[in-house]
Amino acid sequence: MRLTARVPATAANLGPGFDCFGLALDLCNEFTVDTDAEPGITWEGEGADELPTDGSDMVTRAMKAVADSVEESFEPFQLHGLNRIPLERGLGSSSAAAVAGVALARAWLRLPDQMDHRELVFDAASMIEGHPDNAAAATYGGLTVVADGRVRRLEVSATIVPLVLIPSSRLSTQQARAALTESVPREDVVFNVAHGALVIHALVTGDLELLRTALRDRVHQAARLALIPPARALFEELDRSFPVCVSGAGPSLLAFPEPDVRLAEPGDGWRAIRIPVRPTGVEILKR
């Protein structure tokens, strides 16, 4: 048996949508399990020389968690990961691995669907990995909103083609979250709720002028940008002309220039890639 999970990168938060908005990007990792190959774990691409090969990786852990939940087990297998999503850059690499592991395990064990299959994948992956906003977008694709464990997916306008700016420097989610304050003033909460509603409208309708205002945030972005001054400097430069936000916990940035606009190179230590929104989430391929 040979199964491959293809799962997209994700940008969470999207400015004011802290811990509840997610956007799937057409940059996908592929994880293959093969029972006919020599057992073991191998990696290719981003992080290939640093990811564990002893079964403690997120894909294997997620697969085991699903099997344990139904008191099943797997025969020996080979896991090979082709990673295109950079690690610790705010692009959902960990959630992609968790979603892939859950989807692979469910396909392998041929578990019956008691409700929508994607809902089952999302529930398990978000519990295992701990970031429902990323897990939702990686599972469902498109633009997702999570509240109380419920996911709603929306179609993004075809005119929205994000420019993803990825630095060579990293920032762990733990570091980024530790920089946040324990409480938020009421007026800042109101500000983010209002602007979050505008983000949804702007992305669905393709209104880039509105999106530039809508992406304002008073909860997390300033604190996270302060951790990496080069990211803050580039953010401020882009913000003069285009809608821009921190991708997830950072330090990657997500900008939304007009599709025909070409930006100057962001400088040393940065990659700038146009990555369309991916309308579909995780896919299982049988080969």
Residue pairs with C-beta under 8 A, 6 or more apart in sequence:
1 33
1 34
1 35
1 36
1 108
2 32
2 33
2 34
2 35
2 36
2 286
2 287
3 32
3 33
3 104
3 107
3 108
3 284
3 285
3 286
3 287
4 30
4 31
4 32
4 33
4 284
4 285
4 286
4 287
5 30
5 31
5 32
5 99
5 100
5 101
5 103
5 104
5 282
5 283
5 284
5 285
6 28
6 29
6 30
6 282
6 283
6 285
7 28
7 29
7 30
7 31
7 96
7 99
7 100
7 103
7 138
7 281
7 282
7 283
8 24
8 25
8 26
8 27
8 28
8 96
8 137
8 138
8 141
8 278
8 280
8 281
8 282
9 24
9 25
9 27
9 28
9 29
9 84
9 85
9 91
9 92
9 93
9 96
9 275
10 22
10 23
10 24
10 25
10 91
10 92
10 95
10 96
10 133
10 134
10 137
10 138
10 248
11 22
11 23
11 25
11 90
11 91
11 92
11 137
11 162
11 164
11 247
11 248
11 252
11 254
12 19
12 21
12 22
12 23
12 90
12 92
12 131
12 133
12 134
12 137
12 247
12 248
12 249
13 19
13 21
13 133
13 217
13 220
13 245
13 246
13 247
13 248
14 21
14 22
14 23
14 199
14 203
14 215
14 245
14 254
15 195
15 196
15 199
15 214
15 215
15 216
15 217
15 221
15 245
15 246
16 191
16 192
16 193
16 195
16 196
16 199
16 214
16 215
16 216
16 217
16 218
16 219
17 133
17 145
17 192
17 196
17 199
18 192
18 217
18 219
18 220
19 132
19 133
19 146
20 133
20 145
20 146
20 147
20 196
21 133
21 143
21 144
21 145
21 196
21 199
21 200
22 92
22 133
22 134
22 136
22 137
22 138
22 143
22 144
22 145
22 146
23 137
23 142
23 143
23 144
23 156
23 162
23 203
23 254
23 277
24 137
24 138
24 140
24 141
24 142
24 143
24 144
24 277
24 278
24 279
24 280
24 281
25 91
25 162
25 164
25 275
25 276
25 277
25 278
26 275
26 276
26 277
26 278
27 84
27 85
27 91
27 164
27 273
27 275
28 84
28 85
28 278
29 45
29 81
29 82
29 83
29 84
29 85
29 93
29 96
29 97
29 100
30 81
30 82
31 59
31 79
31 80
31 81
31 82
31 97
31 100
31 101
31 104
32 78
32 79
32 80
32 81
32 82
32 287
33 63
33 77
33 78
33 79
33 104
33 108
34 77
34 78
34 80
35 75
35 76
35 77
35 78
37 77
37 78
38 78
39 76
39 77
39 78
40 53
40 78
40 79
41 52
41 53
41 54
41 55
41 57
41 60
41 78
41 79
41 80
41 81
42 53
42 78
42 79
42 80
42 81
43 49
43 51
43 53
43 80
43 81
43 83
44 80
44 81
44 82
44 83
45 81
45 82
45 83
45 84
46 83
46 84
46 85
46 86
46 87
46 93
47 83
47 86
47 87
47 93
48 83
50 87
51 57
51 81
51 83
55 61
55 64
57 79
57 81
57 97
58 94
58 97
58 98
58 101
58 128
58 129
59 79
59 81
59 97
59 98
59 100
59 101
59 104
60 79
60 101
61 101
61 128
62 97
62 98
62 99
62 100
62 101
62 102
62 105
62 124
62 125
62 128
62 129
63 74
63 101
63 102
63 104
63 105
63 108
64 105
65 101
65 102
65 105
65 124
65 128
66 101
66 102
66 105
66 106
66 109
66 111
66 124
67 73
67 74
67 105
67 109
69 124
70 109
70 111
72 109
74 105
74 108
81 97
83 93
85 91
85 92
85 93
85 96
86 93
86 166
86 252
87 93
87 170
88 170
88 171
88 172
88 173
89 166
89 167
89 170
89 171
89 247
89 250
89 251
89 252
90 171
90 176
90 246
90 247
90 248
90 249
90 250
90 251
90 252
91 164
91 166
91 247
91 248
91 252
92 131
92 134
92 137
92 138
92 248
94 129
94 131
94 134
94 173
95 125
95 129
95 131
95 134
95 135
95 138
96 134
96 138
97 129
98 125
98 126
98 128
98 129
98 135
99 121
99 122
99 125
99 135
99 138
99 139
99 281
99 282
100 282
101 125
101 128
102 121
102 124
102 125
102 128
103 121
103 282
103 284
104 284
106 117
106 120
106 121
107 284
107 286
111 120
113 120
114 120
118 139
118 140
118 281
119 151
121 139
121 282
122 132
122 135
122 136
122 139
122 140
122 151
123 149
125 135
125 138
125 139
126 132
126 135
126 136
126 149
129 135
131 173
132 146
132 149
133 144
133 146
134 248
136 144
136 145
136 146
136 151
136 153
137 143
137 144
137 281
138 281
138 282
139 151
139 281
139 282
140 151
140 153
140 281
141 153
141 278
141 279
141 280
141 281
142 153
142 154
142 155
142 156
142 277
142 278
142 279
142 280
143 153
143 154
143 155
143 156
143 200
143 203
143 204
143 277
144 151
144 152
144 153
144 154
145 151
145 152
145 154
145 200
154 200
154 203
154 204
155 204
155 279
156 203
156 204
156 277
156 279
157 203
157 204
157 205
157 206
158 206
159 206
159 208
159 259
160 203
160 206
160 208
160 256
160 277
161 259
161 274
161 275
161 276
161 277
162 254
162 255
162 256
162 274
162 275
162 276
162 277
163 254
163 255
163 256
163 257
163 263
163 272
163 273
163 274
163 275
164 247
164 252
164 253
164 254
164 272
164 273
164 274
164 275
165 234
165 238
165 252
165 253
165 254
165 255
165 266
165 270
165 271
165 272
166 252
166 270
166 271
166 272
166 273
167 228
167 230
167 231
167 251
167 252
167 269
167 270
167 271
168 269
168 270
169 228
169 230
169 231
169 251
169 269
170 251
171 224
171 227
171 228
171 249
171 250
171 251
172 249
173 248
173 249
175 227
176 224
176 227
176 249
176 250
177 249
179 223
179 224
179 226
179 227
180 219
180 220
180 223
180 224
181 223
184 218
184 219
188 218
188 219
189 219
191 216
191 218
192 217
192 218
192 219
195 213
195 214
195 215
195 216
195 217
196 214
198 210
198 211
198 213
198 214
199 211
199 214
199 215
201 207
201 210
201 214
202 208
202 210
202 211
202 214
202 243
203 211
208 242
208 243
208 256
208 258
211 243
211 256
212 242
212 243
212 256
214 243
215 243
215 244
215 245
217 245
220 246
221 245
221 246
224 246
224 249
224 250
224 251
225 231
225 232
225 235
225 246
225 250
226 232
227 250
227 251
228 250
228 251
230 269
231 246
231 250
231 251
231 253
234 253
234 266
234 267
234 270
235 244
235 246
235 253
238 244
238 253
238 255
238 263
241 257
242 255
242 256
242 257
242 261
243 255
243 256
244 253
244 254
244 255
244 256
245 253
245 254
246 252
246 253
246 254
247 253
247 254
255 263
257 263
263 272
265 272
266 272
